[in-house]
Structure formats: structure tokens, C-alpha cells
Amino acid sequence: MVITLGRRVITTSRVESDKVLLKIIRQVFNKSKGRYGSPGVYQVLKNQGLAVGRSRVERLMRLAGLKARVTRVTRRVPGLKRFVAKGENRLLTHGNATCINQVWVADITYIRHQGAWQYLVTIMDQYSRRIIGWTLSKSRTADVTAKVLAAAVKNRRYPRGIIFHTDRGIEFTGAEFQRILNTTLSTA
């Protein structure tokens, strides 16, 4: 059996060549932090120019007990439990607005503008159905929503006691936005 390592050529018996190959396999396996299984290790050995079969790599890894780590992808299922911690829906208990500056509703949507996707952030007074603050931005951050809130508050001359209703998106539930919201309005 002939094993080539760079410029070195090693001629050995099958058992000895398996030991040498297993040492190389362990190095590749450890270098990958246990992420590569036999197909990955085989591919690395092949890319290094080592003439070895995939089944041989499988056999040696199995005998040495080298198993790749299995990473499981867990996806959170959206549901009510996820939203309950962020605050109750006060519109259910208070009902619809009966005058202006009672309930403000905010949302973000993306639209195509000048050949690129941009985010439109709006705040609407529920009673008058008027947009009292809006902006078009390339990014979807709490800073953008905070600027729109500041514009709406200034537009409506700094009202107090407003229920601020959103879809509880990350831009509205972020710590910075919540801090700004709590200093200017009553939140929903």
C-alpha cells in the first residue's frame, strides 16, 4: 500500500496503512471540531490528494468510534405564548377609540421604491384614521421606529395617556423603543 503525504511516499502493509490513515482521519475530524462525518472527511482527504476510498474512510471512522455531531435545527412555533410576555392587547378591553389621540396604531411594511426594497413605518390615529407619522427607510430598526414616534408625538403636540398598538414586531418590542415609548406615552 502506498500513501502520499505531500512529497513523502510511505509504503506499508494494510494494517499499518490503516493506522497511518486513521491518524490522518483523526486530525481532519478534530480540525473540523467533530462536524465532519465520513463524507466530509473523505472529501478533505481527496482534496489533499490522498488516494483513499470512501468506504475505507467510513470503516476506519466506525471502528475508531468517530461520529459527527448532529446539530438539530429547532424552530420556534409562533403562538400566543410568545406574545403574552410582551404585553396584553389593551384594545380588547378598551374597545375602539372615541376621540383623537386615544389609540395610535403602528405598523411596518416593505415596498419597492426606486428599484430597491425599503421599509415604510407608519403611525396612524385610530379614530381619525390619519397618518400622524411616517418614514421610508432602507433599514428595519428600532431607531427608525423611534424617529417616527418622535415625529408623531411632535405632530400631535405631546399628548399623554395614549394606547400605542402594534403587531408586536421586534422593532416595537426592543428595549430602546420601549424606553422611548414609556417616556412619552402610555403603552399597550
Secondary structure, 3 states (H helix, E strand, C coil): CEEEECCEEEECCHHHHHHHHHHHHHHHHHHCCCCCCHHHHHHHHHHCCCCCCHHHHHHHHHHHCCCCCCCCCCCCCCCHHHHHCCCCCHHHHHCCCCCCCCEEEEEEEEEEECCEEEEEEEEEECCCCCEEEEEEECCCCHHHHHHHHHHHHHHCCCCCCCEEECCCCHHHHCHHHHHHHHHHCCCC
